[in-house]
Amino acid sequence: MDSGGFLERLKREVIGHPALVHPFLERFGEGDSSEEGVRTFAIQYYRHVRVSRLYLAALISNCGNDEPLQLALAEVLLDEYGHLNPEETHPALYRRFMRALEISEEEWEAPATLPEVELYISRHRELTRHPDVRLGLGAMGPASEWPVPPIYVKLSEGLKKATSLPIDALEIFTSHVTMDVTHARIMMDAIAPYAEDEEGQRKVREGTMASLDARSVMLDGFYRAVYGEPVPIVEDSAVRAARP
């Protein structure tokens, strides 16, 4: 199978992954969340948002002499940094969202990070620093760019229903719905040369699935923290193995 056929097949597998229809996304997306639940989600998700750029930076440092790959990753990273405007970086946009919820810096820094979020962060640090760059490419390409638009649609719709926030306060979510379509194209073009043989395809898929399984675990943590209930599904074996 050539790299194009592989990536098309992988896209179908990614879109069908349980992380994209997780009970947290389904329930939160319906606006079924208290004010305190929204605040809990906002604070905990920030722990991921503020370090997610560093995964890309680590991956760039892992590219060896592949300058075209470095440039592709840097193009995506530049968007994450708001094209060097400190008021438009993705963490800055997220802090704008939290301030609209009247969450102070002291409040968003105070709580301990959920262990499920810690696992997601540590897993992505491992994947993007792994000596085999194909694992990190799977995590930051197929597992990050394809799922984010549908996931962020659910999050933004849920926040619209559960809060009275103005639309500009949700820019961190709404902007990704279109931005990550472009990012996906950039990333898939960059990944294709690394997925031309069976071994490369296996490694890219391995990184992709590891990232998505970790996302499922993170969403488990959000469900329990926001709703105070067990997650109402039976986890598959891969996600269960990724649990802390």
MARVEXVEX-730759 format. One record per residue: y, x negated, z of N, C-alpha, C in turn; residue in three letters. Coordinates in steps of 0.02 Angstrom, whole numbers, plus 50000, padded with zeros to 5 digits. Layout:
# MARVEXVEX-730759
YXZYXZYXZAla...
***
This chain:
# MARVEXVEX-730759
499414995850000500005000050000500624995650000Met501104997049956501714993049955502164995050013Asp502694991250024503124992450082503474999250079Ser503655001450019503985007950012503525013550033Gly502895013350010502415018450029502275018350103Gly502225012350131502105011650202502675014750243Phe503295013250225503855015850263503915023450257Leu503735026250200503735033550193503205036650239Glu502625033650241502095036150284502295035350357Arg502605029650374502825028450442503355033450463Leu503805035250417504325040150433504025046750452Lys503515048950417503185055250434502875054850503Arg502585049050519502275048150584502815048150640Glu503375044950627503915044750676504185051750689Val504325055450635504615062150643504125066850678Ile503475065450673502975069450707502805067150777Gly503135061950801502975059250867503195064150922His502805064650977502985069251032503685068051061Pro503945062051056504615060651084505155065051053Ala505055067050991505575070950956505555078350974Leu505015080551005504975087551026504815087851101Val505055082951137504925082551208505205088651245His504865091151296505115096951333505825096151360Pro506025089951377506715089051399507195090751343Phe507075088251283507525089551227507545096951210Leu506965100251212506925107251195507315111451246Glu507205110151309507535114151362508275112451367Arg508435106151368509135104051372509525106351311Phe509195106151253509525108251191509695115551189Gly509375119551230509535126751235510105128051284Glu510365122751314510905123651362510665125351431Gly510015124751442509725126451507509785120551555Asp510385119851581510505114451629511105116251672Ser511045114751736511595115851782512125110451772Ser512705111551803513225106451799512985099851828Glu512615100351885512355094251916511835090951872Glu511435095051837510935092351791511245088551734Gly511785091251706512145087851652512415081151677Val512705081151736512975074951764512425069751776Arg511855072151800511295067551812511075064351746Thr510985068451695510805065851629511325060851604Phe511955062851608512495058651581512495051751614Ala512415051551679512435045151715511835040851698Ile511245043951697510635040051684510595037751611Gln510805041851564510765039851494511255034151479Tyr511795033851517512275028351508511945021651521Tyr511465021351566511135015051581510795012251518Arg510565016651474510285014451410510835012851360His511325017251354511845016551303512215009851310Val512365007951371512785002051379512434995451364Arg511764995551359511404989351342511064989651274Val511084995351241510694996051178510924991151125Ser511574989351124511814984551074511504977651084Arg511324976251146511044969651160510344968751131Leu509994974251119509354973751085509444971051014Tyr509954973750980510094971350912510314964150913Leu510724962350961510954955450966510374950750977Ala509904952751019509304948651032508894948050968Ala508844953450931508454953250869508774948650818Leu509434948550814509774944050768509604936750785Ile509594935350850509454928450870508724926550857Ser508324931450839507604930450829507424930150755Asn507934930150712507814930650640507674924050605Cys507714918550641507614912150609508134910850556Gly507914908850497508374907250443508474912850392Asn508264918850409508324924550363509024927450367Asp509484924550329510174926750332510284933850307Glu509944936050254510024943150234509844947950290Pro509314946450327509134950750383509664950450438Leu509914944550452510454943850502511054948050482Gln511244947850419511824951650395511714959150400Leu511104961350385510954968550390511014970950462Ala510724967050508510764968850578511484968450604Leu511854963450581512544962750603512974968650579Ala512814971350520513194977150495513104983150541Glu512494984250563512364989650610512694988250677Val512654981950699512944980050764513704980950764Leu514014979650706514744980450702514944987650715Leu514554992450690514684999450705514615000850780Asp514104997950810513994998950883514594996250923Glu514914991050898515494988150932516144991250908Tyr516114996950874516725000450854517154996450808Gly516844992250765517214987850720517734983750759His517524981650819517894977150863518504980550895Leu518524987150892519034990950929518744992650998Asn518994989851052518694991051118518694998251140Pro519135002451110519155009451127518645013651088Glu518325010551039517865014250995517155011550997Glu517015006851041516315004751048515895010651072Thr515245010351061514835016051082514835017051158His514805011751198514885012951270515565015951288Pro516095014051253516755016851267516775024251250Ala516465026151194516425033251176516015037151228Leu515495033951254515085037251305515475038151370Tyr515865033151388516265033751449516795039251441Arg517045040151380517505045651367517155052351380Arg516535052951360516125058851374516055059951449Phe515895054651486515805055451558516455057351593Met517005054351571517645056151602517815063451588Arg517625066051530517735073151515517335077551562Ala516775074951587516375078451637516645077351707Leu517195073651712517515072051776517065067751820Glu516705063251788516295058251823516705051851827Ile516815049451886517205043351895516765037251886Ser517075031451876516695025251869516275023951931Glu516555025351989516165024452051515545028852051Glu515615034952026515055039652026514525037551975Glu514745035151917514225033451867513885026751881Trp514185022651924513875016351942513435016852004Glu513535022052045513215022252111512465023452111Ala512205028452074511485029952081511035024452055Pro510455023852085509945019252058509715021651991Ala509545017051947509275018851881508565021451888Thr508425026951853507745029651854507245024351831Leu506655024051862506155019151840505955020051767Pro505955026251743505765027551674506285024651625Glu506925024751646507455021751606507395014151608Val507255011551667507155004251675506585001951629Glu506055005951626505485004151583505705003951510Leu506085008951488506315009151419506725002851403Tyr507185001151448507604995251437507194988951434Ile506754987951483506354981851485505884981351425Ser505614987051403505174987051345505544984751283Arg506154986951275506534985051215506794977851218His506914975551278507074968451284506484964151263Arg505884966251284505284962651265505164962851190Glu505224968651160505084969451089505584965551046Leu506214965651064506714962351021506754954851032Thr506444952451086506414945251098505734942251083Arg505274946451061504594944051047504604938950989His504194933850993504194928850940504044931750870Pro503674937350868503544940650804504094945750791Asp504574944050749505164948250738504974955150711Val504384955850682504184962350654504124967750708Arg503944965850768503904970750823504604973450838Leu505094969050843505774971250856506064975350799Gly505884973550738506124977450681505854984550683Leu505224985250703504944991950709505304995950762Gly505464992750818505794996150874506514998150857Ala506874993750824507584994950810507704998350743Met507194998550701507265001950636506965008850638Gly506345009650619506035016350616506065020150682Pro505965016850739505945020350803506635022150830Ala507155019050803507825020250829508265024250780Ser508225022650717508685025750669508455032450643Glu507805033250631507565039750608507585045250661Trp507395043850724507385049250773508065051350800Pro508555046750801509175048150836509555054250808Val509635055150742509995061150720509705067750746Pro509055069150739508805075550766508845075850842Pro508745070350877508795070350950509515071750971Ile509995068550939510695069450959510965076250940Tyr510675079450888510865086350873510675090750933Val510065089850959509845093851017510275092451078Lys510425086151091510835084551149511535087451143Leu511845086651085512535089151077512555096751080Ser512055100151050512045107451053511945109851125Glu511505106451162511395108351231512025107351273Gly512385101951261512995100751299513535105751282Leu513575107851220514055113051200513915119551237Lys513275121151244513095127451277513165127151353Lys513035121351382513025120751455513695119051485Ala514175116751443514825114551469515385117551426Thr515985116451448516575118651410516935112651380Ser516565107351367516875101251341517155102351271Leu517735099351256517995099551187517545095351142Pro517555096751078517095093451031517225085951028Ile517845083751037517975076551033517665072751091Asp517515076151147517185072751203516455071251187Ala516185074551137515485073651118515405068951058Leu515925065251042515905060850983515325055950985Glu515155053351044514605048551049513955051551022Ile513865058051028513265061351003513355063550930Phe513905066850914513985069650847514065064150794Thr514365058550812514465053250763513795050250740Ser513315050050785512665047050768512265051250719His512415057650715512025061950671512105059750599Val512705057550579512815055150511512765047550507Thr513025044050557513035036750556512335033850550Met511855036750586511195033650587510795034950523Asp511025039550481510725040150415510875033850375Val511495031550378511685025250345511325019350377Thr511295019250443510945013850477510215013550458His509905019350450509195019550431509085016350363Ala509535017750316509475014750249509535007150253Arg510025004850291510134997650299509514994350329Ile509254997450382508694994550418508054994650376Met507934999950339507325000250300507334995150243Met507914994150212507974988950161507834982050190Asp508064981050252507974974550284507244973450305Ala506914978850325506224978350349505724977550293Ile505874980350234505394980550179505054973850164Ala505424968250161505084961850147504584959750200Pro504654962550261504204960750315503594965450319Tyr503574970250274503034975150275502684975550207Ala502604969750176502304969550110501554968650111Glu501284966850170500554966050175500304969850235Asp499654970050242499344974050295499544971750364Glu499574965250374499754962550439500474964350458Glu500924963550409501624965350422501694972650438Gly501354976850402501394984050414501114985850483Gln500584982450503500284983850568500774981950623Arg501124976350616501584974050667502214978450671Lys502474980450614503054984850614502874991550647Val502294994150629502075000450660501964999650735Arg501684994050755501574992850826502224993150866Glu502744989750840503394989950873503694996850873Gly503605000450819503865007250813503555011850866Thr502895011750870502545016150916502685014250989Met502735007751003502885005551071503565008251093Ala504055008051049504725010551064504715018151075Ser504385021751031504365029051037503985031251100Leu503445027751116503085029451177503515028351239Asp503905022851238504365021551294504915026851297Ala505125029351240505635034751239505345041051271Arg504715042551257504395048351288504395047751363Ser504245041851388504235040651460504935041551489Val505455038951454506135039751477506315047151481Met506125051051431506265058251431505895061851487Leu505295059451503504945062051562505395061351624Asp505675055451632506105054151689506715058751691Gly507025059951633507595064451630507375071551650Phe506795073751626506575080551642506505081351718Tyr506165076651749506055077251821506705076751860Arg507155072351838507785071451874508255077451866Ala508275080251806508735085751791508475092451817Val507815093551810507535100151827507145100251892Tyr506985094351920506625094251983505925097051978Gly505625096551919504965099351907504535094251869Glu503875094951873503445090651831503545092251757Pro503435087351715503485088351643502925093051620Val503075098551586502575103651571502155102351509Pro501925096051502501475094551447500955089551472Ile500405089051435499915083851448500085078051402Val500235072351431500435066551391499845063851353Glu499975061151294499435057951257499295051151288Asp498745048051269498515041951302499005036151294Ser499335035651236499795030051224500385030451270Ala500675036551278501255037351321501045036351394Val500475038951412500235038251481500155030851499Arg499925026851451499815019751464500475016051472Ala501015018851444501665015551448502035017151513Ala501775021951552502125023951613502155018351663Arg502695018251704502735013051756502235014251811Pro
***
